Amino acid sequence: MALEESASENDSITEENGIKFLISEKDSVYFNNAKIDYINTLFGGGQFQVLRV
């Protein structure tokens, strides 16, 4: 995953709780039946995880 300034022509855009997620066409297979979750770490930071549902 990476932060992007704008969507590419073939990107799919999904918005949840005011956050937009851009998913490229070639990577969309990895997000079928998946959930993106944000996990807080012990050191005050956090990270996104892709979970299968």
C-alpha positions in Angstrom: 0.0 0.0 0.0 1.1 3.6 -0.7 -0.3 7.1 -0.4 -1.3 8.6 -3.7 -2.2 12.2 -4.6 -4.8 11.2 -7.2 -6.5 8.2 -8.9 -5.2 6.7 -12.1 -7.6 6.0 -15.0 -8.1 2.3 -14.1 -8.3 2.7 -10.3 -11.4 1.8 -8.3 -12.3 4.3 -5.6 -13.9 3.2 -2.3 -14.8 5.5 0.6 -15.3 4.4 4.2 -15.7 6.8 7.1 -14.4 9.7 5.1 -11.3 7.9 3.9 -10.9 7.2 0.2 -9.1 4.0 -0.9 -7.8 3.8 -4.5 -7.3 0.2 -5.7 -5.6 -0.4 -9.0 -7.2 -2.8 -11.4 -4.3 -5.3 -11.3 -4.4 -5.4 -7.4 -8.2 -5.6 -7.1 -8.1 -9.4 -6.9 -6.3 -9.2 -3.5 -9.2 -7.1 -2.1 -12.1 -9.4 -3.0 -13.7 -10.7 0.2 -11.2 -8.6 2.2 -11.4 -5.9 4.9 -8.9 -3.1 5.5 -8.3 -2.6 9.2 -6.1 -0.1 11.1 -4.1 -1.6 14.0 -2.6 0.6 16.8 0.9 -0.4 17.7 2.5 -0.4 21.2 4.8 2.5 20.2 2.0 5.0 19.4 1.9 4.5 15.7 -0.3 2.2 13.6 -0.6 0.3 10.3 -3.2 -0.9 7.9 -3.8 -4.6 7.4 -5.7 -6.4 4.8 -7.8 -9.2 6.3 -9.6 -12.0 4.6 -13.3 -12.3 5.6 
